[in-house]
């Protein structure tokens, strides 16, 4: 097959996959900006968004929009519970213990989902049909456009939250200027509580958008979460714009690699990129060092 002939289609697929990674990365960054911790259960929020929507749509029989809305609320509630049961009791411990705790929460959510919803892969119907659109000779799924549009809408909303609302500014200040937050009488724990909810909501939305394109199952969140984390590190840890950039770069590189390597090795590309970026530019493309400034 002529490599030049398939480049446009690979780029189209890579942009869609990159938008998915970017959405997951935004969830990582949201919590990191408030608490400077890495929540390795972020991928499970994505999985839960898709799998709960499937359950409410196909088992309970709710309309699609209502099922999706309720699923987002449920996942946000799970995010709040995770803060209360995992982060809050361990907030004064080392960052390593917190990381291990979020990893344990990831395994618990994955196993519980398999027990409650079953282990078979699940999918959702596309929002606006399955017939591909032809754009400049490239076949584009309508669901891909939904993913891209939603990614940039969420980026704008998160920007407005961080820079145009008192809640968003307080959430970020909880990490960057904890002493100033304490002097103002703002509860840092409450700000991290809200950050977990926002992060879970972003993850749930990502899961609902992704499931019509890729099957979801109780175990799908782990790898997707790792890809989102790699995207956040690649773009520049702690930056929403870095999460978007890292997601698209990772998705496009992965997609283009299919022209040279078997598809079974595609996932290794992401971890190879992580090693390279940590070795040569640990601050990421946009340059944002990770500084643990927590003083609880």
Secondary structure, 3 states (H helix, E strand, C coil): CCHHHHHHHHHHHHHHHHHHHHHHHHHHHHHHHHHCCCCCCHHHHHHHHHHHHHHHHHHHCCCHHHHHHHHHHHHHHHHHHHHHHHHHHHCCCCHHHHHHHHHHHHHHHHHHHHHHHCCCCECCCCCCCCCCEEECCEEECHHHHHHHHHHHHHHHHHHHHHHHCHHHHHHHHHHHCHHHHHHCCCCHHHHHHHHHHHHHHHHHHHHHHHHCCCCECCCHHHHHHHHHHHHHHHHCCCCHHHHHHHHHHHHHHHHHHCCCCCHHHHHHHHHHHHHHHHHHCCCCCCCCCCCCCCCC
